[in-house]
Amino acid sequence: MRYLPYDSREVELTVPKERADGLGIRFSVVVPVYGNAATLPEVIDRLSDMARRLPGALEAVFVVDGSPDDSLALLRKLLPDAGLHAQLLVHSRNFGSFAAIRTGMAASRGEFVAAMAADLQEPPELVEKFFELLVTGDYDVCVGVRSGRADPVLSGAQARVFWALYRRWVHRDIPAGGVDIFACNRLVASRLKEMAESHSSLVGLLYWLGFRRVEVPYERLARTEGKSGWSTRRKVRYLLDSVFSFTDLPISVLVGVGAIGVILSTLASMVTVVARIAGLIRVPGYTALMLVLLLSATSILLGLGIVGSYVWRTYENSKQRPLSVVMIHETVDP
């Protein structure tokens, strides 16, 4: 496996910076790239076809996220002749697909912004449907909802468990099949950009923001090229990031277990003392040992939960999320 050398410059192809403001770009499609050299030619062709059908100029924002193949060289070769407004950004290393999407959204210039994978498991035409809905002004966010998926059995089972836990612990509104492709207007994209949190969930932040959402069903296609980098380890880490970033459920469970344990331990201690007085316990030191074990262990759990509640509030404030998000601001003057 050969790793390409990268520099930290953000490279734009076909669109000089000095002309950016006069291009009239209305739509932006962000495409994170990692090991997708085999599918990039088709991705570019389909985006070029989409650009001809949309009611406004479209730009493609490719973010090469430390890809180990020749995706960067291929994009540099194909984009100048693709007839697309395009931006090409290169991460200094692999930061993950969500970080790549945020990088692309920050660089995008369209009034409406979509994010799609480069593996073509989500049809690019779905993005066109998103833009049609957003242009009406009735919605701020469009998300793709899987009506089916052509994934391997093990991968599909892992995904179902992952999103079931995600819905249970983090956001109940998230579709059962999760969200892999979405689009939003510039207002939502700007609000997402403002929340520069590490070890968080882009999808979680999207749903935390709210706004007017619409779900578009689609069937996820089988992967034709390459191998998914969405491993079990990454899924578990992402789930933990999502839980700790959006809910205090673990701390609440700790407080609850500790409180119940203190009550039960107190009752058990009373029974132990009564049994000792009644002469039912003849082992020396047994009563004192039981009292210490029962009360100390559960008291520690309760204390950790209480301290954790303060730490959670400090952590929430350190993220500096807005206390509220204004979607509409109207002024009526006489």
C-alpha positions, 0 to 999 in steps of 0.5 A: 500500500502506497501513501501519497505525500500531502501538503496542507494547502487547500487546492481549488480546481477550475474556480479561481478564488477571485471569481468565486463571488461572481459564479452564482453557485447555488448548490454544493455537494460535499464528497469525503474521499477515502480509498474511493479511486475506483468509483470517483470517475462515475461519481464525477460523471453523475455529478456533472449530469446532475449539474446540467439538470439543476436550476442553478450552478452546482459545485462539487467539494471533494475532501481527500481524508488522508486516502491511502490510494491515488484518489488525490492524483485521480481527482487532479486529473479528472476534475479540470475536464469534468465541466464542474465547478469544483473544490479539492481539499486535502486533509493532512491525515485521516480525520474521519468522514464526519470531519471531512464533511464539516471541512467541505461544508465550511468551504462550500459556497452554495445556498444549499449544501448536501453531503454524500459518500463517494462509494455510490451506496447512496445514489447521487440522484437522491441529492437532486431530490433533496435540492428540489425539496429545499428550493421550495423553502418548506424545509431546512434539512433533508435526510435519506431514510433507508427503506432497505439495504443490500449490506452483508449479513454481519454488517447489516446486523451491526448497523441495526444494533448500532442505530437501535442503541443510538435511537434509544440513548441519544436521539429518538427522532433519528430514523431506525436505519440511521443517516448517511446522506443529507442536505441542508440550507446555508443557515443550518450549514452555518450553525453546524460550522459554529459547533466545532466539537471534537469527539461528537456526532455530526448527525447528532448535532444536525438533529440537536439543531432541529429546524424543519426536516423531511425524510426521503426513503431510498434503498442503500445499494451494495458496495461494488468497489473497495471495503468500508472503513466503518469498522466495528471498533469505529462504530463502538467509538462513535456510539460512545462519543454520541452518548457522552456528547448528547446525554447524561444517561450513564451518570443518571444510571450511576446515581440511580444504582447508587441511591437504590444500593444505599437504600438496600444496603441500609435495610441489609445492615439493619437485618445484620445488626438485628441478627447479631443482637439476636445471636444468630451471627457468631463469627467475630467481625462479620457484622462490622465487615458487612456494614462497611462493605454494604454501605461504603460500596453503594455510597461511593457509587452515589457519590460518583454519580453526584460528582459526575452530575457537576462534571457533566454540567461543566462539560456541557458549558465547555462545548459552548453550544448556543442556548437556543437557535433562532430559525426565523427572525421577522420584524414588523414596523408600522 
